[in-house]
Amino acid sequence: MSLLVVGLSHRSAPVSVLERASLNAGAQLKLLQDTVAAEPATEAAVLATCNRIELYADVDKFHAGVAELSTLLAQHSGVGLEELTPYLYVHYEDRAVHHLFSVACGLDSMVVGEGQILGQIKDSLARAQDLHTAGRLLNDLFQQALRVGKRAHSETGIDRAGQSLVTFGLEQLSAGADVQQWARGKRALVIGAGSMSSLAAATLARAGVAEIVVANRTFERAERLARILSEGDDTDVLARAVPMDSVPGELTRADVAVSCTGATGLVLTADAVVASVEGRTGAPAVEDAAVADTAVRDTAVRDTGETPLPGAGSAADENCPLDLSSVSSVPSGFSVMGEAAVAGMDAATLEQHGAWAAGGTAVDRTRETGRSGPEADTELIGALAATATRVGRIPERRRPEPVVEVPRPEPVLFLLDLAMPRDVDAAVHRLAGVRLVDIESLADASADAPMAADVDMVRRIVADEVTAFGAAQRAAHITPTVVALRSMAADVVAGEIARLEGRLPGLDDKHRAEITQTVKRVVDKLLHAPTVRVKQLAAEPGGAGYADALRTLFDLDQETVASVSRAENSTTEKNRGPA
């Protein structure tokens, strides 16, 4: 059997696709059940977060496994397979292990180093265990991933390379200002009472907001979160719970709102946000796009030539041999002294213009040489080229006027949308007086985030742990065969002792025990070196074939080996539990 992962994340797919492909809790459970029911897979686990959806499975056929897992993801996400396929990535065997370990350490997160992913991996394992879709391989893999993630955070400074998604989002809302200074005294509305919303509420409380209002569809959960916030020892925030239908009114009072629910539709529409801003300021909320369009139109009018072109008929153009009045069709943005103005002129006029622009004296080469026609044109063009080489490009006298940027008004409402699919209408980005930060804008902001030196240390930890995990799995693969070999040897010893007792019926207990112990020691010593060595060889890359060789050499019964494996898996199932 082999480990396979098929998935998509913020690194492979746009937010719009992730949003449509997101899986709620019920869809995740059904996906797990359908995966283990499919022919290629015997184990399955789903890791679904706000910026990734990954399906892990133990499969016996690679190509069939990829096809089946991709189809299942498409079916349960509701996104067509043809549309989903370009955004899917596939990892197999050691690469799949490396991927999950990197995810657990926060190396593959939108915000590098964030530790929240560890809780999500733990939940993913628990879900698979509850449904009995995680066997020995996925139990070992996910528990080791949790240990690797904890090791990375304890042994390195990866935490300094990034923060949780909530902290990063608040930093984007504050536009680079100190979050505590920005948040101090503000009124906050938190929509949702799940893990992400709870983290957001706790972060806002520690940042110093004056009040937190929690809204949730299940009012009891909102009350519980509000009570925890109010009774916290490290904060003195005033917290209260409200039902979801109170959100519009509370939004009018709030300075900052964080939303992270499991809703499939919008929680805050653009109209609702407009109404809240108008209720707060008393002035209508306008779209920045309309203001920008006005600025663009004003700039276009200035550049169409409706205002006089600088230099046309001015004293600076005195004695210019070029007939400026003939250049009435100059495209906007070009000077009458530039390339657009001289294009299409005959060679003699071009030379006159070049000499004049260089500060020299205009010469009528036609009259001087008495020649005209193609030959004269060739000579004049050559002279003009020489002039251009000597004096450089003809300078522009008029530059396009800069576009006047209309200043964006200071926001009166800050919105942080951490949901996938989104809770807040994307059209809110265009509203003046509102600053919206959502998953898509967080992805853009984190793309250029600096990487800390500790990231390299974490990568080395991941590489070492992948090697160790692969060796342990390969060694574990041969263990049932070694156990079956030793069991067969014990049966041979027992049979020979029984034969000896038949031939020597008068053998007393003391001598029988001594003979039995001697035979066992001989067998153990003969088997010790080969079994230790075969485990070492099997742990190395490409060592999977040693188990087959051992079974062939000693004519071991395949069913005996399989029964040992089933017994070990049963023991693992009883003793399972997240690290």
Beta strands, then each sheet from edge to edge (+ up, - down):
strand 1: 2-9
strand 2: 41-49
strand 3: 52-59
strand 4: 89-92
strand 5: 187-191
strand 6: 211-216
strand 7: 238-243
strand 8: 256-259
strand 9: 413-417
strand 10: 434-437
sheet 1: 2+ 3- 1+ 4-
sheet 2: 7+ 6+ 5+ 8+ 9+ 10+
end
